[in-house]
Amino acid sequence: MDLDNTSHSAGHNPEELVPSRYALKIGEIDVMVVSDGVLPLPGAMLAHNADPAVRAAWLKDMFLPSDAFDWALNVVVVRSGSQTILVDAGLGFDPQLNLPRAGQLTKRLEAAGIDLGSVTDVVLTHMHMDHVGGLIVDGVKERLRPDLRIHVAASEIEFWESPDFSRVAMPPGFPDALRAAAKRFTKEYQNHLRTFDDEHEVAPGVVVTRTGGHTPGHSVVRVASGGDRLMFAGDAVFTVGFEHPDWYNGFEHDPAEAARVRVRLLQELAKTRSLLVATHLPFPSIGHVAVDGDAFRWVPVYWDY
């Protein structure tokens, strides 16, 4: 992955008028955010514990419709030394859920000049289908390296053996789809899994750390080099989470713990001034976090182009 080649229009899909990748440097480490597309979901999914009128007012203030919300779906490619690391793998394809605007990762990696066979490692923040689905699309596994390493928290693997959906607030169909995707992923990639308990250095300057909350094994990836820092926070932070970190997302399996994790990570990001990227923040989702009274404020970076 060469930033001089991948950040410009060479190889850009002429059918896509909106850019679907953004590259930056963290010290000597290359990072690229790649969009897997968009997930349209009910507005209530953003905060099922909030007063509906308060939630509707927030959406109105953000110039968004009250009944539905387009969730961005971002993954990250990291190049550290000889390793090319894919962090999460997008949705893949599930016709029963009718989500045709997502599942774009494979063709967008190709448009960015990234061959699936060049990926040495995959890090999964967790095993929801919009993070593992791209790996179980027909024909993808055959294009990956036979020695591919997939890093995931041991507690995440254990959780999906018998997942608990008692505290989520998902639309119908999603729990069954999530179970099926996790089961298929584990079966197909069992021999590639490299589990860790709490923290693991995937490559020089690239560390994955279990946070729990969203799922028991949910993890974040920190990238550090030459004084620069970036965190890929997976599903620990959503758009509403800066102003309302105590609002519960519908996909959180332990909402109260997820809120505590969110506050802790946002406090860390504000203190260290690290860059933040998250799965469901608007593409390219790169920015800083500032403390704002009892809550936080999102400060997107200016695009460098």
Backbone bond lengths (Angstrom), bond angles and torsions (degrees), N, CA, C in turn:
res aa  C-N    CA-C-N  psi(-1)  N-CA   C-N-CA  omega(-1)  CA-C   N-CA-C  phi
1 M - - - 1.468 - - 1.516 108.95 -
2 D 1.295 116.35 115.33 1.463 122.79 -178.79 1.520 108.17 -113.39
3 L 1.333 116.70 118.91 1.453 119.73 -176.74 1.525 111.77 -60.98
4 D 1.321 117.26 -31.92 1.452 119.31 -179.75 1.523 111.59 -65.04
5 N 1.344 115.61 -26.73 1.457 119.28 -179.11 1.523 112.40 -94.77
6 T 1.338 116.39 -38.21 1.455 118.84 -170.06 1.515 113.90 -87.02
7 S 1.316 118.66 -15.54 1.461 119.00 -177.36 1.520 112.79 -91.15
8 H 1.345 117.47 -0.72 1.450 120.93 179.72 1.521 109.78 -113.34
9 S 1.294 117.21 -172.29 1.457 120.69 -167.32 1.523 113.86 -84.97
10 A 1.321 119.00 -6.74 1.458 120.21 -179.58 1.518 109.69 -59.27
11 G 1.318 116.66 128.50 1.450 120.50 -179.78 1.513 113.06 80.88
12 H 1.328 117.95 1.77 1.459 121.07 -178.39 1.516 109.66 -68.64
13 N 1.329 116.69 136.44 1.451 121.71 178.86 1.526 109.15 -65.95
14 P 1.335 119.15 117.28 1.460 120.33 -176.01 1.520 112.92 -64.93
15 E 1.347 118.12 -17.30 1.457 121.04 178.96 1.520 111.57 -78.33
16 E 1.320 118.13 -16.14 1.455 122.12 -177.99 1.525 109.67 -101.52
17 L 1.310 117.56 108.56 1.449 121.55 179.94 1.518 111.98 -84.49
18 V 1.348 116.90 -19.02 1.458 121.77 178.87 1.525 108.45 -102.53
19 P 1.329 119.09 129.54 1.472 120.19 -178.41 1.520 111.44 -62.63
20 S 1.320 115.79 144.43 1.467 120.73 -176.95 1.521 112.01 -120.52
21 R 1.349 117.70 14.14 1.460 120.59 176.99 1.527 108.55 -150.70
22 Y 1.316 114.78 153.75 1.464 120.33 178.82 1.519 107.60 -147.98
23 A 1.330 117.36 127.54 1.459 122.34 -175.09 1.519 111.18 -110.87
24 L 1.320 115.40 146.44 1.456 121.61 175.46 1.524 109.41 -151.04
25 K 1.331 115.16 167.98 1.461 121.38 178.56 1.522 108.71 -111.59
26 I 1.330 115.78 134.57 1.460 122.80 169.40 1.527 105.24 -113.43
27 G 1.328 115.66 94.57 1.461 119.40 -172.00 1.519 109.58 60.07
28 E 1.337 115.80 -120.77 1.461 121.35 179.98 1.520 112.33 -95.03
29 I 1.321 117.71 5.94 1.468 121.83 -176.64 1.528 109.38 -102.16
30 D 1.332 116.39 131.60 1.462 122.01 176.12 1.522 109.58 -85.63
31 V 1.317 116.10 134.63 1.463 121.83 176.73 1.518 108.51 -130.06
32 M 1.310 116.57 134.80 1.459 121.17 175.62 1.523 109.12 -131.68
33 V 1.333 115.78 126.84 1.464 121.24 173.07 1.524 107.28 -91.48
34 V 1.323 115.86 128.78 1.470 121.37 -178.56 1.525 108.17 -122.97
35 S 1.316 116.25 131.98 1.466 120.61 178.97 1.518 110.60 -84.77
36 D 1.329 116.02 129.76 1.457 121.86 172.45 1.519 110.65 -90.38
37 G 1.326 117.27 -3.73 1.454 120.53 179.93 1.507 111.61 122.38
38 V 1.330 115.36 -152.55 1.461 122.34 -173.68 1.520 109.71 -134.71
39 L 1.349 115.37 139.95 1.460 122.22 176.36 1.528 109.00 -110.50
40 P 1.326 119.16 109.87 1.470 119.67 174.55 1.525 109.95 -82.19
41 L 1.332 116.44 120.76 1.464 121.78 -176.46 1.532 109.90 -134.27
42 P 1.330 117.66 158.32 1.466 119.99 178.68 1.525 111.95 -58.15
43 G 1.325 116.53 143.56 1.458 121.30 -179.20 1.507 113.07 -58.86
44 A 1.336 117.37 -31.83 1.462 121.09 -178.83 1.524 112.20 -62.83
45 M 1.337 116.99 -21.21 1.464 120.46 -179.30 1.526 111.72 -63.96
46 L 1.319 117.62 -22.37 1.456 121.01 -178.67 1.521 112.51 -71.49
47 A 1.354 116.05 -26.47 1.461 118.62 -174.20 1.527 109.33 -166.34
48 H 1.327 116.00 81.13 1.459 118.31 -175.36 1.527 112.43 -77.89
49 N 1.332 118.58 -10.17 1.465 121.25 176.42 1.529 112.51 -98.38
50 A 1.327 117.71 0.50 1.463 121.17 -178.99 1.523 110.54 -88.85
51 D 1.324 116.11 152.42 1.454 121.17 172.88 1.535 107.82 -59.18
52 P 1.344 118.19 126.64 1.469 119.89 -177.08 1.529 113.72 -54.05
53 A 1.329 116.79 -35.32 1.466 119.49 179.61 1.526 111.21 -68.92
54 V 1.335 116.36 -37.99 1.468 120.47 178.54 1.532 109.62 -68.39
55 R 1.324 115.30 -42.27 1.469 119.14 178.02 1.526 110.61 -62.76
56 A 1.333 117.28 -43.45 1.463 120.84 179.10 1.525 111.24 -63.10
57 A 1.328 116.30 -37.01 1.472 119.80 178.38 1.516 111.10 -65.90
58 W 1.350 116.59 -39.22 1.471 119.91 177.96 1.525 109.93 -62.74
59 L 1.330 117.02 -45.83 1.457 120.77 179.75 1.530 110.81 -61.94
60 K 1.337 116.66 -40.79 1.465 119.70 178.44 1.519 111.03 -63.62
61 D 1.346 116.09 -42.26 1.459 120.04 179.18 1.530 111.82 -63.07
62 M 1.325 115.99 -26.83 1.470 121.22 178.68 1.531 112.02 -90.66
63 F 1.356 116.64 7.66 1.464 122.21 -179.19 1.527 111.77 59.85
64 L 1.336 115.49 40.38 1.446 121.94 -178.49 1.523 109.83 -120.09
65 P 1.327 117.96 150.90 1.465 119.79 176.92 1.528 110.57 -67.03
66 S 1.315 116.45 154.31 1.461 120.38 -175.98 1.514 113.24 -84.65
67 D 1.339 117.37 -18.34 1.466 119.37 -172.06 1.520 113.69 -97.89
68 A 1.315 118.40 -18.56 1.469 120.89 -177.38 1.518 109.46 -149.93
69 F 1.329 114.78 155.88 1.459 120.08 -176.52 1.522 108.27 -143.08
70 D 1.317 117.31 130.37 1.468 121.72 178.12 1.520 109.77 -85.75
71 W 1.319 116.13 110.79 1.462 120.96 177.01 1.520 108.98 -87.84
72 A 1.314 116.21 123.14 1.463 119.22 170.18 1.525 109.01 -62.86
73 L 1.318 116.14 157.30 1.466 121.20 178.74 1.523 107.27 -136.10
74 N 1.347 115.61 99.13 1.462 121.85 -173.78 1.520 111.59 -110.44
75 V 1.315 116.20 144.20 1.461 122.75 168.81 1.525 107.03 -124.07
76 V 1.316 115.90 170.96 1.461 120.40 -178.33 1.529 109.62 -131.46
77 V 1.313 116.31 139.66 1.462 122.79 171.06 1.524 107.75 -112.30
78 V 1.323 116.58 128.62 1.462 122.24 -177.21 1.523 108.56 -121.64
79 R 1.321 116.20 132.61 1.467 121.33 174.88 1.528 107.70 -114.38
80 S 1.328 115.78 111.58 1.468 121.97 177.04 1.522 108.05 -126.25
81 G 1.335 116.63 113.81 1.452 120.15 -176.94 1.520 110.85 60.36
82 S 1.318 116.40 -127.12 1.465 121.41 -178.48 1.523 112.64 -89.61
83 Q 1.327 117.89 1.45 1.453 121.07 -174.76 1.527 111.55 -102.70
84 T 1.318 114.78 136.90 1.463 122.37 171.92 1.514 107.22 -113.63
85 I 1.336 116.10 118.14 1.461 122.04 -169.25 1.524 109.20 -116.50
86 L 1.315 116.09 123.94 1.460 122.33 174.16 1.526 107.94 -97.24
87 V 1.323 116.22 120.06 1.458 120.69 178.70 1.528 108.31 -100.28
88 D 1.325 115.76 107.88 1.461 125.69 -174.08 1.528 110.41 70.95
89 A 1.346 115.13 163.80 1.458 118.63 -169.89 1.524 113.71 -135.65
90 G 1.317 117.62 13.97 1.453 119.03 175.22 1.519 114.19 74.76
91 L 1.336 114.79 -172.98 1.464 121.98 -170.41 1.508 114.32 -80.90
92 G 1.341 117.12 -35.93 1.456 117.52 -170.37 1.508 109.60 79.49
93 F 1.330 116.22 -130.25 1.462 119.34 -173.87 1.517 109.38 -147.52
94 D 1.336 116.86 123.95 1.456 121.63 175.48 1.523 108.62 -140.02
95 P 1.335 117.61 94.51 1.466 120.17 -174.23 1.521 113.30 -63.89
96 Q 1.330 118.13 -24.08 1.461 120.35 -177.14 1.530 112.14 -69.68
97 L 1.326 117.51 -24.31 1.461 120.93 -179.35 1.527 112.60 -94.53
98 N 1.319 117.00 -8.38 1.472 121.55 176.16 1.522 111.66 54.60
99 L 1.325 115.65 62.46 1.463 122.34 178.77 1.537 109.75 -122.00
100 P 1.328 117.68 62.61 1.464 120.76 -171.72 1.517 115.09 -71.40
101 R 1.341 118.59 -12.81 1.469 119.86 -177.09 1.522 112.19 -86.21
102 A 1.334 117.60 -6.50 1.462 121.44 176.91 1.529 109.29 -111.33
103 G 1.336 116.15 -177.06 1.456 119.78 -178.70 1.518 113.56 79.75
104 Q 1.337 117.29 31.61 1.463 122.35 -175.13 1.531 113.50 -98.83
105 L 1.345 117.36 3.08 1.463 119.93 -165.82 1.520 113.89 -59.98
106 T 1.323 118.29 -47.78 1.470 120.44 -174.21 1.521 111.66 -57.76
107 K 1.335 116.57 -48.53 1.473 118.13 -177.59 1.524 111.09 -70.48
108 R 1.343 117.28 -28.35 1.460 118.80 179.92 1.519 111.82 -78.40
109 L 1.323 118.06 -30.94 1.462 119.77 170.73 1.521 109.94 -63.95
110 E 1.322 116.10 -42.46 1.470 119.83 178.60 1.522 110.57 -61.59
111 A 1.334 117.32 -42.49 1.460 120.92 179.42 1.520 111.82 -63.46
112 A 1.349 116.20 -27.40 1.463 121.35 178.74 1.522 112.11 -87.06
113 G 1.327 117.06 1.20 1.457 120.68 179.43 1.509 113.86 79.02
114 I 1.327 117.75 21.29 1.467 121.67 -179.44 1.520 109.16 -104.83
115 D 1.319 116.48 111.16 1.456 122.91 178.68 1.525 109.13 -78.87
116 L 1.324 117.09 132.63 1.463 119.64 177.33 1.522 111.59 -55.53
117 G 1.330 116.72 -32.47 1.456 120.32 -179.52 1.514 114.01 -70.18
118 S 1.338 117.32 -12.21 1.464 120.67 178.85 1.523 112.29 -87.63
119 V 1.327 117.52 -10.76 1.464 121.48 -177.91 1.530 108.94 -74.81
120 T 1.325 116.77 120.19 1.465 121.17 -179.76 1.521 112.35 -92.20
121 D 1.344 116.04 -28.37 1.454 120.78 -175.47 1.531 109.72 -142.16
122 V 1.318 115.25 146.88 1.459 122.27 169.45 1.523 106.89 -121.85
123 V 1.333 116.72 133.35 1.462 121.56 172.75 1.519 107.41 -112.98
124 L 1.316 116.83 129.22 1.460 121.45 178.05 1.521 109.59 -106.48
125 T 1.329 116.31 121.95 1.459 118.39 174.98 1.524 110.32 -66.92
126 H 1.329 116.68 -33.75 1.461 122.55 172.87 1.523 107.10 -170.29
127 M 1.332 117.08 -178.05 1.459 119.99 -169.22 1.523 113.74 -111.41
128 H 1.328 118.48 25.81 1.456 119.60 168.03 1.522 108.46 -63.56
129 M 1.321 116.12 152.34 1.463 120.02 -170.58 1.520 113.19 -64.47
130 D 1.351 119.01 -23.60 1.456 119.39 178.19 1.528 111.77 -81.61
131 H 1.334 115.99 8.36 1.466 121.63 176.09 1.529 112.10 -121.33
132 V 1.332 117.22 -22.38 1.475 120.80 178.97 1.519 112.28 -114.98
133 G 1.334 118.03 -14.44 1.454 120.65 -170.96 1.511 115.16 -59.03
134 G 1.338 116.69 -33.24 1.456 118.96 -179.80 1.516 114.00 -64.54
135 L 1.329 116.76 -20.09 1.469 120.67 179.31 1.512 112.68 -82.90
136 I 1.342 117.68 -17.15 1.464 119.53 -176.43 1.526 112.03 -109.33
137 V 1.331 116.09 13.64 1.455 119.94 170.39 1.520 108.55 -68.97
138 D 1.317 117.36 138.18 1.459 121.19 -178.83 1.530 110.48 -54.04
139 G 1.323 115.37 131.02 1.454 122.31 175.61 1.507 115.06 91.18
140 V 1.340 118.41 -12.30 1.468 120.23 -177.99 1.524 111.50 -72.75
141 K 1.318 118.07 -46.26 1.464 120.29 -176.29 1.523 111.16 -58.12
142 E 1.325 116.48 -37.53 1.471 120.34 -178.94 1.522 112.29 -65.89
143 R 1.328 117.78 -20.40 1.461 121.37 -179.39 1.527 112.22 -92.87
144 L 1.330 117.03 -8.48 1.460 121.06 -179.65 1.522 110.75 -88.19
145 R 1.307 116.56 160.04 1.456 121.75 179.56 1.530 111.02 -64.61
146 P 1.321 117.79 142.43 1.473 119.41 176.83 1.521 112.73 -66.73
147 D 1.346 117.31 -21.88 1.463 120.69 178.70 1.533 112.36 -101.70
148 L 1.338 116.94 20.41 1.461 121.23 178.78 1.526 110.55 -57.01
149 R 1.336 115.56 136.02 1.469 121.31 176.04 1.524 108.80 -106.34
150 I 1.335 117.20 129.38 1.459 122.32 177.71 1.521 108.06 -115.17
151 H 1.324 115.99 115.84 1.461 122.16 -174.73 1.527 109.29 -98.84
152 V 1.321 116.11 126.13 1.462 121.74 -179.42 1.520 108.10 -152.89
153 A 1.326 116.60 147.67 1.462 120.22 -179.69 1.526 110.37 -64.38
154 A 1.319 115.60 138.50 1.463 120.62 179.35 1.520 111.48 -58.66
155 S 1.330 116.96 -37.20 1.462 120.27 -179.63 1.527 111.88 -66.77
156 E 1.324 118.12 -24.23 1.463 121.26 177.01 1.525 110.24 -71.37
157 I 1.320 116.05 -44.24 1.466 120.12 176.72 1.523 109.68 -59.84
158 E 1.307 116.47 -45.02 1.462 121.05 -179.26 1.527 111.26 -62.94
159 F 1.333 116.86 -42.41 1.466 120.63 -178.48 1.522 111.62 -58.51
160 W 1.335 117.19 -42.79 1.457 120.07 -174.15 1.519 113.34 -78.46
161 E 1.314 117.71 -2.59 1.464 119.97 171.01 1.523 110.47 -69.20
162 S 1.343 116.77 -30.68 1.461 122.20 176.29 1.527 108.35 -154.37
163 P 1.330 117.89 74.72 1.467 121.46 -170.99 1.523 113.18 -68.82
164 D 1.324 115.21 146.78 1.463 123.54 179.37 1.529 108.95 -103.57
165 F 1.326 116.65 117.17 1.462 122.23 179.25 1.524 111.90 -109.72
166 S 1.310 117.41 18.59 1.462 120.79 -172.18 1.523 113.61 -70.66
167 R 1.337 118.64 -20.01 1.458 120.57 -176.40 1.519 113.96 -115.16
168 V 1.322 117.36 9.28 1.462 120.62 178.78 1.523 109.73 -88.73
169 A 1.326 116.58 171.22 1.467 122.56 176.65 1.523 108.04 -139.45
170 M 1.330 115.64 63.70 1.464 121.88 -174.82 1.529 111.13 -94.27
171 P 1.337 117.04 154.50 1.466 120.15 172.90 1.529 110.45 -63.75
172 P 1.333 117.90 156.25 1.468 120.79 177.69 1.523 111.50 -54.80
173 G 1.318 114.89 143.13 1.460 120.91 178.10 1.502 114.45 95.17
174 F 1.325 117.21 -27.52 1.460 119.63 -175.79 1.532 113.51 -68.60
175 P 1.343 120.23 -44.71 1.475 117.85 179.37 1.525 113.03 -56.58
176 D 1.329 117.21 -44.08 1.469 119.62 179.45 1.518 111.44 -64.71
177 A 1.328 116.64 -40.22 1.463 120.07 179.67 1.524 111.07 -66.34
178 L 1.334 117.13 -39.26 1.461 121.04 179.15 1.525 110.77 -65.28
179 R 1.332 116.63 -44.62 1.469 120.02 177.69 1.524 110.85 -58.34
180 A 1.329 115.35 -47.99 1.464 119.91 -176.49 1.519 111.62 -62.82
181 A 1.338 117.35 -42.52 1.462 120.39 -179.08 1.519 111.31 -65.27
182 A 1.341 117.07 -44.19 1.464 120.37 -179.76 1.523 110.82 -64.32
183 K 1.323 116.66 -40.61 1.468 120.57 179.90 1.525 110.92 -64.50
184 R 1.323 116.65 -45.04 1.459 119.64 -179.88 1.514 111.33 -66.36
185 F 1.344 116.70 -42.51 1.457 119.70 178.62 1.528 111.00 -58.12
186 T 1.332 117.44 -49.97 1.465 121.26 -177.60 1.521 110.85 -60.41
187 K 1.318 116.46 -40.98 1.465 120.09 179.96 1.523 111.54 -64.71
188 E 1.334 116.62 -44.46 1.467 119.65 -174.38 1.526 113.06 -75.67
189 Y 1.346 117.41 -27.86 1.461 119.59 -172.91 1.529 113.33 -117.54
190 Q 1.320 116.89 19.21 1.459 120.80 -177.09 1.522 112.57 -52.10
191 N 1.314 117.05 -42.16 1.462 120.40 -176.34 1.527 113.71 -76.26
192 H 1.323 117.56 -8.53 1.464 121.32 -179.59 1.525 112.69 -99.55
193 L 1.325 117.21 -9.44 1.459 120.78 -172.67 1.527 111.61 -71.46
194 R 1.327 115.20 135.28 1.466 123.10 172.95 1.526 106.25 -125.81
195 T 1.310 117.02 97.29 1.465 120.35 -174.32 1.523 111.59 -86.80
196 F 1.324 115.07 155.78 1.460 122.00 176.43 1.525 107.55 -137.88
197 D 1.313 116.07 161.00 1.465 120.44 -178.65 1.527 111.51 -87.78
198 D 1.334 116.64 -63.75 1.469 119.90 -175.57 1.522 113.45 -121.17
199 E 1.338 117.91 -35.50 1.463 120.05 -176.15 1.510 109.49 -156.77
200 H 1.334 115.55 146.50 1.463 120.24 -179.14 1.525 109.36 -152.46
201 E 1.344 116.90 133.76 1.459 121.78 174.38 1.522 108.14 -86.49
202 V 1.313 115.89 111.16 1.464 121.61 -177.26 1.523 110.68 -77.59
203 A 1.324 115.78 -38.50 1.467 123.38 179.68 1.515 106.74 -156.43
204 P 1.341 118.22 166.62 1.463 118.99 178.41 1.524 111.95 -53.73
205 G 1.333 116.31 119.91 1.451 121.27 179.20 1.514 115.09 83.29
206 V 1.319 118.44 3.90 1.468 122.24 -177.43 1.526 108.28 -125.35
207 V 1.325 116.43 108.70 1.468 122.01 -174.26 1.520 109.62 -125.10
208 V 1.339 116.13 131.54 1.456 121.80 176.05 1.525 108.32 -104.84
209 T 1.343 116.47 134.58 1.458 122.22 -174.98 1.524 109.41 -132.29
210 R 1.319 116.63 129.88 1.458 120.95 178.29 1.520 109.84 -73.76
211 T 1.344 115.68 133.06 1.463 121.51 176.42 1.521 112.23 -111.76
212 G 1.342 116.94 -27.67 1.451 119.78 -171.73 1.515 110.95 69.28
213 G 1.338 116.09 -168.99 1.454 121.05 176.83 1.514 112.19 94.50
214 H 1.297 117.53 -84.48 1.465 121.94 -178.62 1.525 110.03 -55.41
215 T 1.312 115.83 -48.81 1.458 125.36 164.16 1.520 106.15 -136.53
216 P 1.343 118.60 163.08 1.473 119.03 -177.90 1.519 114.18 -57.92
217 G 1.332 116.80 -31.22 1.458 119.41 -178.73 1.509 114.18 -105.91
218 H 1.335 117.29 12.30 1.463 119.24 -179.77 1.527 109.76 -54.74
219 S 1.331 115.70 138.46 1.466 121.67 -174.90 1.516 110.77 -135.70
220 V 1.327 114.95 159.61 1.461 121.21 173.16 1.522 107.98 -119.85
221 V 1.328 115.53 157.66 1.462 121.46 179.67 1.525 108.28 -116.99
222 R 1.323 116.10 124.65 1.462 121.81 177.11 1.527 108.92 -106.97
223 V 1.340 115.12 132.95 1.461 122.19 178.56 1.525 107.10 -117.52
224 A 1.328 117.12 128.61 1.466 120.95 -178.09 1.517 110.05 -141.79
225 S 1.339 115.73 132.76 1.459 121.05 177.74 1.518 108.90 -164.27
226 G 1.338 116.52 133.10 1.459 121.57 174.31 1.512 114.71 58.04
227 G 1.316 117.69 30.35 1.456 120.61 -179.32 1.512 114.56 88.79
228 D 1.329 118.29 -8.85 1.467 122.25 177.60 1.531 108.93 -91.91
229 R 1.332 115.15 148.41 1.470 119.88 -179.53 1.525 110.34 -140.37
230 L 1.318 114.81 143.79 1.458 121.98 175.54 1.518 108.60 -144.00
231 M 1.320 116.14 141.02 1.463 121.20 174.50 1.528 109.21 -119.29
232 F 1.332 116.29 128.21 1.455 120.62 167.19 1.515 106.13 -96.10
233 A 1.336 116.20 111.85 1.464 121.30 -168.88 1.516 114.03 -95.81
234 G 1.342 117.84 6.11 1.451 118.97 178.04 1.519 111.14 56.02
235 D 1.343 116.25 -127.53 1.459 121.24 -178.09 1.524 112.43 -103.79
236 A 1.321 117.29 21.52 1.465 120.03 177.27 1.520 111.61 -75.20
237 V 1.338 117.77 -24.36 1.462 122.17 -175.97 1.522 109.41 -130.53
238 F 1.335 116.02 126.95 1.457 122.78 175.21 1.529 108.84 -116.69
239 T 1.307 116.88 173.78 1.462 120.75 -174.51 1.519 112.90 -57.02
240 V 1.328 117.36 -39.96 1.466 120.08 -178.52 1.523 112.15 -77.89
241 G 1.328 117.26 -12.00 1.456 121.45 -169.83 1.508 115.77 -69.14
242 F 1.343 117.54 -16.49 1.463 119.49 178.68 1.526 110.08 -76.20
243 E 1.320 116.47 -52.60 1.463 120.44 179.96 1.533 112.36 -76.06
244 H 1.338 115.53 -31.49 1.465 120.15 -175.30 1.530 109.94 -133.28
245 P 1.313 118.05 70.12 1.470 119.43 -177.72 1.526 113.29 -64.96
246 D 1.352 117.35 -14.86 1.457 120.84 -179.83 1.524 112.23 -89.97
247 W 1.322 118.43 -1.09 1.461 120.22 176.45 1.526 109.44 -76.93
248 Y 1.325 116.01 137.04 1.468 122.02 -175.38 1.530 110.38 -92.74
249 N 1.308 115.37 128.35 1.455 121.69 175.21 1.527 109.88 -81.79
250 G 1.315 116.89 144.85 1.451 120.71 -175.17 1.510 115.36 -64.60
251 F 1.332 118.29 -19.24 1.460 121.52 -178.58 1.527 113.05 -94.96
252 E 1.319 117.75 2.64 1.465 120.63 -177.72 1.529 110.33 -81.39
253 H 1.323 116.43 122.29 1.463 121.05 -177.91 1.522 111.68 -78.12
254 D 1.317 118.08 -24.30 1.471 123.18 172.82 1.522 106.63 -133.04
255 P 1.339 117.44 83.54 1.467 120.07 -171.42 1.518 114.40 -58.98
256 A 1.321 117.74 -41.85 1.466 119.62 -177.94 1.518 111.23 -63.94
257 E 1.322 116.69 -43.06 1.463 119.72 178.44 1.529 110.47 -68.85
258 A 1.329 117.30 -37.23 1.463 120.44 177.52 1.522 111.10 -60.54
259 A 1.339 117.51 -38.30 1.465 120.96 177.75 1.521 110.97 -65.78
260 R 1.336 116.91 -40.60 1.471 119.85 177.95 1.525 110.82 -64.61
261 V 1.328 116.82 -41.84 1.467 121.35 177.14 1.522 109.89 -61.16
262 R 1.319 117.03 -44.28 1.463 121.88 -178.51 1.528 111.22 -58.98
263 V 1.319 116.50 -47.51 1.464 120.20 179.67 1.522 110.86 -62.39
264 R 1.320 116.50 -43.32 1.467 120.20 -179.08 1.529 111.33 -62.17
265 L 1.325 117.09 -43.53 1.461 120.18 -179.75 1.521 111.70 -69.00
266 L 1.330 117.30 -40.16 1.461 119.95 178.69 1.526 111.24 -65.10
267 Q 1.326 116.74 -37.81 1.462 119.82 175.89 1.526 110.64 -63.27
268 E 1.314 116.69 -42.24 1.471 120.86 177.71 1.521 110.94 -61.55
269 L 1.327 117.13 -45.85 1.456 120.97 -177.80 1.526 111.52 -64.26
270 A 1.326 116.35 -39.36 1.465 119.45 178.02 1.522 111.28 -66.13
271 K 1.321 116.32 -39.05 1.468 120.54 -178.12 1.524 111.75 -70.77
272 T 1.337 116.84 -44.14 1.462 120.54 -175.14 1.529 112.66 -86.02
273 R 1.342 117.06 -14.34 1.461 122.75 -177.66 1.520 111.50 62.86
274 S 1.325 116.10 25.61 1.461 120.71 177.26 1.519 110.39 -69.44
275 L 1.332 115.61 154.57 1.454 120.52 171.01 1.521 109.60 -72.64
276 L 1.313 115.71 147.97 1.465 122.11 176.66 1.516 109.67 -119.61
277 V 1.318 115.17 135.50 1.459 123.18 167.22 1.523 106.06 -128.97
278 A 1.318 118.03 138.54 1.455 120.69 178.16 1.523 109.59 -139.30
279 T 1.304 115.77 157.28 1.460 121.00 -173.09 1.518 112.54 -57.96
280 H 1.330 117.13 -45.17 1.456 120.49 -168.73 1.526 114.45 -111.05
281 L 1.331 117.38 15.98 1.458 119.59 169.98 1.528 108.54 -82.69
282 P 1.337 118.49 150.62 1.462 120.57 -176.53 1.528 111.83 -54.42
283 F 1.329 115.62 131.39 1.460 121.83 -179.80 1.525 110.99 -54.41
284 P 1.341 120.07 138.31 1.461 126.20 2.46 1.528 114.01 -87.73
285 S 1.308 116.14 5.95 1.471 123.96 170.54 1.519 113.94 63.45
286 I 1.310 118.36 23.67 1.465 121.38 -179.10 1.525 109.03 -97.80
287 G 1.323 116.57 125.42 1.449 119.26 179.40 1.514 112.20 -171.94
288 H 1.310 115.16 -172.58 1.457 122.45 178.88 1.523 109.58 -115.68
289 V 1.324 115.25 165.65 1.460 122.38 178.54 1.523 108.37 -118.66
290 A 1.325 116.13 132.22 1.460 121.80 176.30 1.524 109.04 -121.54
291 V 1.313 116.16 146.55 1.460 120.71 174.07 1.526 108.09 -73.40
292 D 1.334 115.95 136.92 1.462 121.53 -179.16 1.524 108.13 -136.71
293 G 1.334 116.34 88.86 1.461 120.38 -175.94 1.514 110.63 66.49
294 D 1.334 115.92 -123.78 1.461 120.77 178.27 1.522 112.53 -90.11
295 A 1.316 116.46 2.23 1.464 120.39 -178.34 1.527 109.01 -129.71
296 F 1.336 116.63 -148.65 1.460 120.49 -173.22 1.526 109.54 -139.30
297 R 1.326 114.58 168.60 1.461 121.41 179.62 1.516 108.80 -134.90
298 W 1.321 116.05 135.35 1.459 123.34 179.47 1.526 109.43 -91.16
299 V 1.339 116.45 128.85 1.466 121.30 -178.45 1.531 108.00 -122.80
300 P 1.337 118.21 93.30 1.469 120.08 179.94 1.512 111.53 -62.25
301 V 1.327 116.18 146.46 1.458 119.65 176.13 1.520 110.05 -76.90
302 Y 1.324 115.97 157.83 1.462 120.65 171.25 1.529 108.03 -77.57
303 W 1.317 115.77 132.60 1.467 119.27 178.14 1.525 109.69 -63.13
304 D 1.326 114.55 140.47 1.461 121.42 176.45 1.529 107.30 -105.09
305 Y 1.334 117.17 110.26 1.473 120.00 -174.73 1.522 110.34 -147.84
